[in-house]
Structures are given as structure tokens and as C-alpha cells.
Amino acid sequence: MYKIIEVYFDLFYLLLVMGFSIRLLLERGKRPRVLAIMSFLLVIGDAFHLLPRIYGHLSAGGLEANRVYLSYGMMVTSFTMTIFYMLFYYYYKLSGGKTNRFRNLTLFLFFILRIIFLLLPANNWGGVSPYYMSILRNIPFLTMGILLITWIYKDKNLSYMKNISYLIAGSFFFYSLVVVFSEALPIFGAFMLPKTVCYILIVYHLYKIEVPEFENQELFKSAISALILSMILGVFYREFTKLFYYQAFTSLSLAHGHTLILGCLFSFILYLLYRIEDLNIEKIKKIYGIYIISLVYFISSFIVRGIYQITASSVKIYSDELLAGFAGIGHIILAVSLISILIKSCNNMQKNVAKQ
């Protein structure tokens, strides 16, 4: 049960943050672009580690058969996360944060130390990394986090960054529990989930700063974002099936089309409706957000089922009822939010006609 929850969570996280990064690229200005690069780096880096875990949980061999990929994936993630926080510091600087030469050099010093420790042969990437190296390579990384948390928390000119400092502190706290205790008690590895939640909230809070208003144009940009994401999913479907020489039908093929129709086409139709009829878009702001989240979960269901069909090799790892139950949750929430948007839009049109 825990394994399938982790699979859903990992895929949901990757798709959601990828959507944020694509959407931010459509904004003008340096800060949104830097945030988009940060988000994209976060997704790509974590994908190197999470995709082997997803594959392991959905295949007959399990995680043990994918230790090499998991190890190298962790190496890539370690590099990208370090760069992520350097980019975050740059974003903080662009936002008017207090920086000086001493802070720049100090953070850069620990960044270099972190990279050097990650490159040491003693890490034994591809095999079993020694516990002492896991501790050693994370000391400069943790120091970077403490410095950033302290500087941001004390910066009174950017009060909205205080919440970000709490989230960064939370991510490092949960990550530290994993690093220190998971070797002896594997159950502590579960703290990677709340750590990832902190990253999602960091990206979300910064996204709301860069895209504060919900206007008609937001629906159009969401449609474009969904279009790009659907093409990425289409490429993933094609390459993943080619990798396993799989030619039969798989639910993985449905992810591309459903993202295109329910994400791109539906958002574009809403955009035209609200623009032409000059409707109050604030009326659907919250429910549209719920719709997007449920759509991401809905698409994750196709990917989970598709990967499982391809990699399980006819071995029944999970019951069909379990997978159907998880998929059904997404169907229900998506259907309710979709109907709610349509009802609210009809009410908006009626009120608009009555005023005229």
C-alpha cells in the first residue's frame, strides 16, 4: 500500500512542478525565468532518482534490482539540489534581498565543498555508498541551507520570504532525518515525502509572488502549458515503450491525449468564453485550481497503470481493485470540479445577460 502511495505522490510531484516551470517560462522578466529554471532543475534532478524508484515499485524486480540506477540517480539529484539553492540565492538577490561580498563568498565556498565531496571516489556511486560519506557530503549542503534560512528569516525588507525560510528549514529537517537515521532504520526514508511537500510549497509560494493575479490571460497560458506538457508525455510514452519493445495497448498512451483535451483544449475554451462574454473570472479561481490539481492526479493514474502494464512482466504485484480505487479518486474529483466550473460559468453568463 505504501509503495503505490509513494508512486502516485512522486509522479504527482514531478508533473505538478513541471507544470509550474513551463507556466513560469511564459512570464516576462528575469525573476520568473530564474524561478522557472529552478523549478525545472528541481524536476529533472529528482526525476533521475524518483523514476528508478517508480520503476522499481511497479516492476517484478523491485528496488533491489535497480540499485545501480538509484545510486546514480541520487548522485545527479545531489548535484541539482545544490545548484537549486545557489539559484535560489540569486533569485533572492534579484528580489532585493540583502547580499554582500562576504555572503556571496561564504555560500560559494560551501557550494564548492559540496561539489568536491560529491565527486570523491569514496562515494562509490553505482554501488553502496558508505554511511560516513553520506554524512560528510551533506555537511556543506546543510550549512548552505542554514545560512540561507538565517539570512532570509532576518531580512525585514522581504517579509513574504519568512514563510519560504520556514519551508526551507522544514525540507532540510526532514532530509537530515533521512540521511542520519535511514541507514539503521529504513522507515525514516518516509520523511522524503514531507521533504518533497516542502519543495512543492516553496515553488508554489514563489509562483504566487511572480503570478499574483488570476486574469483571463491565465487560462490561455495554462492552455499553452498543458499543450507543452502533453507533448512531453507523448515523447515519454513513445520512448518508454520503445525501450521495452512494447507494442500492445497501454494506459500510458492515454496520458498525452487527456492532457491535451482536458488541460489545453478545455482551458482554451474557457479562455475564449470568459474573454468574449467578458465574465468575472474570479468566480472560478478556486475551483479551477482544484481542477488543475485533480487533472494532474488523474494523468498520474494513466502513467502509473501504463508503467505497471509494461514493466510488471505479467506478475501481479498490485490488485486491479487497488489501482482502480486510486484512479477512481482522481476521476471523481476531476468530474466534480469540471461540473462546478461549468455551473459557475453558466451562472456568470446569466448574471452578465441580466445586467445588460
N, C-alpha and C positions, 0 to 999 in steps of 0.2 A: 504493500500500500504506500509506504513512504517513498519507494523508488519511483512510482508513477507520479506521485505528487511533485517530486523533485524534477522529473522530466517536464511536466507541464509548466512548472514555475520557471525553469531555465529557458524554455522556448518562449514563454510569455515575456520574460525579461529581455531576451535578445530582440524579439520583434518590436516590442514597445520602444525601447531605447533607439533601435534603428529607425523607427518612425520619427522619433523626436529629432534625430540627427538630420534626416532628409528634410523634414519640415523647416528646421533652422537654416538650412542652406538657401532657402527661398527668401530669407530676410536680408535686408540691406544693412551694411555696417560691419565693422571689424569684430565687435564683441559677439554678435550672433554666429559669425563664421568660425571664430575661435571655439565657441561653445559647441558648434556642430562638429568640429574636428575632434574635440574632447569626447563627445558622445560616440562618434563613430569609432574612435580609437578604443573606447571602453568596450563596445560591442565586439569589434574584431578581435581584440586581445582576449576577452573572456570566451569568445567562440572557440578559440584554439583549445581551451580547457573544457568547456561545457559540452561541446558537440561530441567529443570522445566519451564523456560521461553519459550523455543521452544515448549514444550508440550502444554503450556497454549495458545500460539498463534495459534496452529494448532488444538485445541480441542474446543468443544462447550462451555465448562465452562469458558474458558479464564483464565487470570492471577488470578482473584479473587478466583477461585475455587482451586487454587494451592498455596495460601498464606503461608501455613504451610511449604511446600517443599521449596518455595522461601526463606523463612526466615532461615531455617536450612542450605539451600544451601549457603546463604550469610555468615553464621557463618563459614562453612567449608572453603569457599573462603578466608575469612578474616585471618584464621589461615595459610592457604597455601601460601598466598601472603606475609605474614610476614616472613615465613621460606624462601620463594623465595629470598627475599632481603638479608637475612643472608647468604644464599648460594652464592648469587652474590658477597657479600663482600669476601667470601672465594675464589671464582673464581678470583676476583681482586687481592687478596693476592698471589695466585698461579701464576698470570701473571706478578708478580714483582712489584705490586703496593705498595705504601708507607703505611705501617701499623706499629703500635706500641701498647704498652700495654694500653695507655690511650684511643686510638681509639677503641681497642677491648672491653674494659670495658664499655666505653660510649655507643657503639652500642648495646652491650649485655644488658645493663641496660634498654634502651628503648624497646628492644625486650621483656624483661620480663614484663615491664609495660604494653605493648600492649597485651600480653597473659593474664595477670591478668584482665585487663579491659574487654577482650573478654569473660572471664569466669564469670563475675559478673552476678548474677541473674537478676539484673535490666535491662539487655539487652532484656529480655523476648523473647528469641529465640523460634520460633514456633508461635509467635503471632505478635503483632505490637510493634516494638522496639521504645522506646521513642527517641525523637529528640535529647535531651541533651546527651543521651548515644551514639548516632551516632557520635556526635561531640567529646565527651570525649575519646572514644576508638580509634579515628583516630588521636588524638594529638600526641601520641608517635610514631605512624606509619608515620605521616608526618615528624616528627623530624628525624626519621631514614632516610627518603628519602632526606631531606635537607642535612644531614651530608654526605651521600653517594655522592650526587651531587657535593657538595663543594670539597670533597677530590679528587674525580675523575677528576673534571674540573681543579684543580690546579696541578695535577700530570703531570709534563712535561716529565717524563720518558715513559709514555704511552699516547702519543699524540692521538692515534687512539681511546682512551677511551673518548675523549672530545665529540664526536658525541653521544656516549652512555649516557653521562651526560645530553645532550640536550633532548634525548628521555625519560630518567627517569623523568626529570623536566616536560616534556610535559604530561607524564602519571599522575603524581601527581597533576598537574594543573587541568586537566580535571576531575580527580577523586574528587578533592576538590570542584569543581563547583557542582558536583552531590550531594556530601554529604551536603553541606551548603544550596543549593537552591532548590533541587528537592522536598523537603518536602512541600514547599509553591508553587513551580512552577514545576509540573511533567515533563514539556518539557525539563528541564535541565537534565533529565535522559538520553537523547540522547547523552550527552557528554561521555557516557560509550563507544560509538563506536570509537571516536578518541583516547580514552584512550587505548582501545584494539589494535588499529593500532600501537600505540607506543610500546606495548609489542611485537607485531609481528616483528617490525623493530629491537627491541633490540635483540631478538633471532636470527633474520636474520644476523645482523651485526656481532654478536659473532660467528655465524655459519661460516661466510665467513673468519673469523680470524682463526678458527680451521680447516677449509677445504678450503684453498686458491686456490688450483689447481684443474682444471677440466681435469681429465685424463680418460682413458678407464675404469679404476677400479671404477670410479664414477658411471658409468652406471650399473656395476654389483652390487654395494652397493645399488643403487637406486632400483634395481630389488628386492633385498632382503627386503628392507624397505617396498616396495609395497606389497610383499608377506605377511609380518607380519601384515601390516595394513589391508589387505584383510581378514586375519583370525580374526582380532579383529571385523571387520564389520560383518563377518559371525556369530560370537558369539552374537553380538548386535542384529542382525536380529532374531536369534533363541530365545533369552531370551525375547526380546521385544514382539514378537508375542505370546509367552507362557504366558507372564504377562497379556495380554488382551484376551487370549483364541481365538486368531485369526487364522483361518485355510485357509481362501481364499487367492488368489494371491495378493501380494502387491509389489510395486516397490522397497520396502526395500530389497527384496531378490536379486535384480539386482546389488546392490552396491558391494557386495562381489565378484561376478564374473567379473564385469567390471574392478574393481581394480586389480584383478588377471591377466586379459588378457592385458588390456591397460597399466597397470602400471608395473607389474612384467614381463610378457612374452615379451612385446614389448621392454622394456629396456634391457632384457637379449639378445634378438635377435640383437639389436643394438650393444650391447657389443661384441657379437661374430663376427659380421660383421666388426666392426672397429678394432678388435684385429687381426682377420685372415687376413684381407686385408691391415692392417697397414695404416689406413686412418687418416687424420688430424681431431681429434675430436673437435678442437677449432672452426671448421666451423659450428658446430651445437650447440654450447654452449648456445647462447642466445635463440634460438628457442626451444631448449629442456627445458629450464627454463620456457618459456611461455607454453609449452605443459604440464608440470607438474602442473603449476598453474591452467590451464584450466581443467585439469583432476580432480583436487581437487574440483573445482566448479561443474563439471559435475557429480561427485559422490554425491556431496551435493544435487543435484537436485533429485536423486533417494531417498535419505534419507528423504528429505522434503516431497515429494509425498507419500512415504511409511508411514511415521508417520501420515500424514494427512488422508490417507485412513483408518488407524487403529483407530485413536482417534477421528475423527470428528463425528462419530456415525451417518452417513448419513446426517448430517447437512451441508449444502453448505455454508461454511464460505468464501471461495475464489472461483472465477470463474475458470473454466478449462482453459480459454483463458489466464488468468493471470499467472497461474502456467506453462502452456505450453510456454508462452513467456519467462519467466525466465529460463526455462530449455533449450529453443532454443538458448539462448545466449551462454550457455556452449557448446552445440553441434557444433555451428558454429566456435567458437574459437578453440575448440579441433580439428575439422576436418581440419581447415586451418593450424594449427601448425603441425598436423600429416603429411599432404601432403607436407608441407615445409621441414620437416625433411627428408622425402623420396626423394624429389627432390635434396636436398643438398647432401644427401648420394650418390645418383646416380652420381651427378656431381663430387663428390670426387673420386668415383671409376673410372670414365672415365679419370680424371686427373692422377690418380695413374697408370692406364694402359698406358697412353700416355708417362709418364716418363720412364716406363720400356721398 
